[in-house]
Amino acid sequence: MLTGYAGDKLKKRLQKMGKWTLEIIKRSDKAKGFEILPRRWVVERTFAWLGRCRRLAKDFEKSLASAEAWITIAHIRMLTRRLARYGYR
């Protein structure tokens, strides 16, 4: 099974950026039907939350810096709404 995130290319890029721990969760080739994969939902849930922001639903940004800024803005928006919902002061 070939996947886009399971190669040496990704590991080399991450090593250039800093010290990272990467664990790739793969589905077994023998598995049939639905199978729960540990911790994968964390990434998928995060992408789903970010996808709720219209600006991040499509790849409109021309620069990486602009895309990173909009992701940061989306996270700030999400966190401030949570804090307001639970009444933190």
Secondary structure, 3 states (H helix, E strand, C coil): CCCCCCCHHHHHHHHHHCCCCCCCCCCCCCCCCCCCCCCHHHHHHHHHHHHCCHHHHCCCCCCHHHHHHHHHHHHHHHHHHHHHHHCCC
